[in-house]
Amino acid sequence: MGPAAAFLGQLQRKAAPRAFSAGCRPRESIKEKAKLRLRECDVGDKFSHLPLRKASVLLPLLLRDGVLCLLLTVRSVQLRRSPGEVCFPGGKREERDKDEIDTALREAKEEVGLQPEKVEVICRLVPVIDKMNHLITPVVGFIEDTFQASPNPDEVSDVFVVPLEYFIKPLNYVALPYKNSSGYLSWMHCFTYDDHESKKSFKIWGLTAHLAVFLAIVIFRTKPTFEVHYDLDNLIASAENGFMNLYASIKERKKSSL
């Protein structure tokens, strides 16, 4: 039994989200339902006009042993910024990129050898702003579970997958205090995931964890076992409001520093 299947067994012994219960047909019904919910939350280019430096990340979903999983990478320890940290494939926008989707697909190809035509892009979710004030757009796409990563050693030291439901029903979770981009004290998600296949433990935190949690809520539409600041009855509106409040406070801070 693979690690994803073992995790599925644990989750099924708990209360599974209604829409993804054992009553669903395996594989395609799970995947199609996920796609439908993701498309409902697609923001398109709604925030592309904001005057911030642009970056994108790809959130690659796959079905493994009938379980929705998320592919993540570990940044090379040689990198100057955030060495050794878990993240999604992604990076800054380049002039040749047509849009945020182009950026995410190009970076995924450069980092892990994922060919753009092998990604079924589903949507763009509400963006985030990092500590360097980059506007980061999460692009969600499905890839085949047979994908074999070819990590670029200059950028990526490891690639692994995590069952998506771990980000709403974790086995090892803490909330850590931090100052957000606008300078206010807030809390960030921090997960420890034990990958039984590689016998390694991975710390998933910061914006990577934030995006993984939001993606899991979008698809499963269930409240996590820890606190989140979303109105699940008005998920996208509450996420967009939270983002725009953060953007406004960053903008105000820049004005006051002039």
C-alpha positions as CSV (number, residue, x, y, z in Angstrom):
1,M,0.0,0.0,0.0
2,G,1.4,3.4,-1.0
3,P,1.5,6.4,1.4
4,A,-1.4,8.1,-0.3
5,A,-3.5,5.0,0.1
6,A,-2.6,4.6,3.7
7,F,-3.5,8.3,4.4
8,L,-6.8,7.8,2.6
9,G,-7.6,4.9,4.9
10,Q,-7.0,7.1,7.9
11,L,-9.2,9.8,6.5
12,Q,-12.0,7.5,5.7
13,R,-12.1,6.3,9.3
14,K,-12.8,9.9,10.2
15,A,-15.7,12.1,8.8
16,A,-14.9,12.6,5.1
17,P,-16.1,15.7,3.4
18,R,-19.6,15.0,2.0
19,A,-18.8,15.8,-1.6
20,F,-15.8,13.4,-1.7
21,S,-17.2,10.5,0.3
22,A,-16.9,6.9,-0.6
23,G,-20.2,7.2,-2.4
24,C,-18.5,9.0,-5.3
25,R,-17.2,7.1,-8.3
26,P,-13.4,6.8,-7.9
27,R,-11.0,9.0,-9.9
28,E,-13.0,10.8,-12.6
29,S,-15.9,11.9,-10.4
30,I,-13.4,13.2,-7.7
31,K,-11.3,15.0,-10.4
32,E,-14.3,16.5,-12.2
33,K,-15.9,17.7,-8.9
34,A,-12.6,19.3,-8.0
35,K,-12.4,21.0,-11.4
36,L,-15.9,22.4,-11.1
37,R,-15.2,23.9,-7.7
38,L,-11.9,25.4,-8.8
39,R,-13.5,27.0,-11.9
40,E,-16.2,28.6,-9.6
41,C,-13.3,30.3,-7.8
42,D,-11.3,31.4,-10.9
43,V,-10.3,35.1,-10.5
44,G,-8.8,35.2,-14.0
45,D,-6.9,38.5,-14.5
46,K,-8.9,40.4,-12.0
47,F,-5.9,41.5,-10.0
48,S,-3.3,41.6,-12.8
49,H,-3.5,45.4,-13.1
50,L,-2.2,46.1,-9.6
51,P,1.1,48.0,-9.7
52,L,3.2,45.4,-8.0
53,R,6.0,43.2,-9.3
54,K,4.5,40.0,-10.6
55,A,5.3,36.3,-9.8
56,S,3.4,33.1,-10.2
57,V,3.4,29.6,-8.7
58,L,1.9,26.4,-10.1
59,L,-0.2,24.3,-7.7
60,P,0.0,20.9,-9.4
61,L,-2.8,18.5,-8.4
62,L,-2.8,14.8,-9.2
63,L,-4.8,11.7,-8.3
64,R,-2.7,9.0,-6.7
65,D,-4.4,5.8,-5.4
66,G,-7.7,7.6,-5.7
67,V,-6.6,10.4,-3.5
68,L,-6.2,14.1,-4.5
69,C,-2.6,15.0,-3.9
70,L,-0.5,18.2,-4.3
71,L,3.1,18.2,-5.6
72,L,5.6,20.4,-3.8
73,T,9.3,21.0,-4.1
74,V,12.2,21.8,-1.7
75,R,14.4,24.8,-2.7
76,S,18.1,24.1,-3.2
77,V,20.3,25.0,-0.3
78,Q,22.5,26.9,-2.8
79,L,19.8,29.6,-3.4
80,R,20.2,32.9,-1.8
81,R,16.5,33.3,-0.9
82,S,14.7,30.8,1.3
83,P,17.2,28.0,0.8
84,G,15.9,24.5,1.8
85,E,12.3,25.6,2.2
86,V,9.3,23.8,0.8
87,C,7.5,25.7,-2.0
88,F,5.6,25.3,-5.2
89,P,7.2,25.5,-8.6
90,G,7.2,29.2,-9.6
91,G,9.1,32.5,-9.8
92,K,9.1,36.0,-11.2
93,R,7.4,37.1,-14.3
94,E,9.7,37.6,-17.4
95,E,9.0,39.8,-20.4
96,R,8.4,36.9,-22.6
97,D,5.5,35.6,-20.4
98,K,2.0,36.5,-21.8
99,D,0.4,36.2,-18.4
100,E,0.5,34.6,-14.9
101,I,-0.2,31.2,-16.4
102,D,2.7,31.4,-18.7
103,T,5.0,32.3,-15.8
104,A,3.9,29.4,-13.7
105,L,4.2,26.9,-16.5
106,R,7.6,28.1,-17.6
107,E,9.0,28.0,-14.1
108,A,7.6,24.5,-13.5
109,K,9.4,23.3,-16.7
110,E,12.6,24.9,-15.6
111,E,12.5,23.7,-12.0
112,V,11.1,20.1,-12.3
113,G,11.0,19.3,-16.0
114,L,7.2,19.5,-16.2
115,Q,6.2,20.2,-19.8
116,P,3.5,22.9,-20.2
117,E,1.4,20.7,-22.5
118,K,1.3,18.1,-19.7
119,V,-0.6,20.5,-17.4
120,E,-4.4,20.9,-17.6
121,V,-4.7,24.5,-16.3
122,I,-7.9,24.9,-14.4
123,C,-7.9,28.4,-12.8
124,R,-6.1,31.2,-11.1
125,L,-7.0,31.7,-7.4
126,V,-6.9,34.9,-5.2
127,P,-3.3,36.1,-5.2
128,V,-1.0,36.7,-2.2
129,I,1.7,39.3,-1.5
130,D,5.1,38.2,-0.2
131,K,7.4,40.1,2.1
132,M,9.2,41.6,-0.9
133,N,5.8,42.9,-2.1
134,H,5.6,40.6,-5.1
135,L,2.0,39.9,-6.3
136,I,2.0,36.1,-6.4
137,T,-0.7,34.4,-8.5
138,P,-1.5,30.8,-7.7
139,V,-2.2,28.8,-10.9
140,V,-3.9,25.5,-10.3
141,G,-3.6,22.6,-12.8
142,F,-3.9,18.8,-13.0
143,I,-1.0,16.6,-14.0
144,E,-0.8,12.9,-14.5
145,D,0.1,10.7,-11.5
146,T,2.8,9.1,-13.7
147,F,4.8,12.3,-13.9
148,Q,8.4,11.8,-13.0
149,A,10.1,15.0,-11.9
150,S,13.5,15.9,-13.2
151,P,14.6,18.5,-10.6
152,N,17.0,21.2,-11.7
153,P,19.7,20.8,-8.9
154,D,20.5,24.6,-9.1
155,E,17.0,25.3,-7.9
156,V,15.3,22.2,-6.5
157,S,16.7,19.6,-4.1
158,D,13.6,17.4,-3.7
159,V,10.1,16.8,-5.0
160,F,7.3,15.1,-3.1
161,V,3.5,14.8,-2.9
162,V,1.1,15.4,0.0
163,P,-2.6,14.3,0.1
164,L,-4.5,17.6,-0.3
165,E,-6.8,16.7,2.6
166,Y,-3.8,16.9,5.0
167,F,-4.1,20.7,4.7
168,I,-7.5,20.6,6.4
169,K,-7.0,17.6,8.6
170,P,-3.3,17.5,9.5
171,L,-1.6,15.1,11.9
172,N,1.1,17.7,12.9
173,Y,0.2,21.4,12.8
174,V,1.0,24.6,14.7
175,A,0.2,28.3,14.1
176,L,3.2,30.6,14.3
177,P,3.1,34.4,14.9
178,Y,4.7,36.6,12.3
179,K,4.5,40.1,10.8
180,N,2.6,40.2,7.6
181,S,3.5,42.3,4.5
182,S,1.7,45.4,5.9
183,G,3.6,45.1,9.2
184,Y,0.8,43.8,11.4
185,L,1.1,40.8,13.7
186,S,-0.7,37.7,12.3
187,W,-0.5,33.9,12.4
188,M,0.8,31.5,9.8
189,H,0.1,27.9,9.2
190,C,2.9,25.4,9.8
191,F,2.6,21.7,8.9
192,T,5.0,18.9,9.4
193,Y,4.4,16.1,6.9
194,D,6.1,12.7,7.2
195,D,6.5,11.1,3.8
196,H,6.7,7.4,4.4
197,E,7.9,6.7,0.9
198,S,11.1,8.7,1.2
199,K,11.3,8.4,5.0
200,K,11.7,12.2,5.2
201,S,9.8,14.9,7.1
202,F,8.9,18.2,5.5
203,K,8.1,21.5,7.1
204,I,5.4,23.3,5.0
205,W,4.7,26.8,6.2
206,G,4.4,30.5,5.2
207,L,2.7,31.4,1.9
208,T,3.1,27.8,0.6
209,A,1.0,26.5,3.5
210,H,-1.4,29.4,3.1
211,L,-2.0,28.6,-0.6
212,A,-2.3,24.8,0.1
213,V,-4.9,25.4,2.9
214,F,-7.0,27.7,0.7
215,L,-6.8,25.2,-2.2
216,A,-8.0,22.4,0.1
217,I,-10.9,24.6,1.4
218,V,-11.9,25.5,-2.2
219,I,-12.1,21.8,-3.2
220,F,-13.4,20.2,-0.1
221,R,-15.6,23.0,1.2
222,T,-15.1,22.0,4.8
223,K,-13.8,23.7,7.8
224,P,-10.3,22.7,8.8
225,T,-9.5,21.3,12.2
226,F,-7.6,24.6,12.9
227,E,-8.7,28.3,12.7
228,V,-8.8,30.1,9.4
229,H,-10.0,33.6,8.6
230,Y,-12.4,32.8,5.8
231,D,-16.1,32.9,5.7
232,L,-16.8,29.4,4.2
233,D,-20.3,30.5,3.2
234,N,-18.7,33.4,1.1
235,L,-15.3,31.9,0.5
236,I,-14.1,33.9,-2.5
237,A,-15.6,37.2,-1.4
238,S,-13.9,36.8,2.0
239,A,-10.6,35.8,0.5
240,E,-10.7,38.8,-2.0
241,N,-11.6,41.2,0.8
242,G,-8.7,39.9,2.9
243,F,-6.3,40.3,0.0
244,M,-7.5,43.9,-0.9
245,N,-7.3,44.9,2.8
246,L,-3.7,43.7,2.8
247,Y,-2.9,45.5,-0.4
248,A,-4.5,48.7,0.8
249,S,-2.4,48.7,4.0
250,I,0.8,48.1,2.0
251,K,-0.1,51.0,-0.3
252,E,-0.8,53.2,2.7
253,R,2.5,52.2,4.4
254,K,4.4,53.1,1.2
255,K,2.7,56.5,1.1
256,S,3.6,57.3,4.7
257,S,7.2,56.3,4.2
258,L,7.7,58.9,1.4
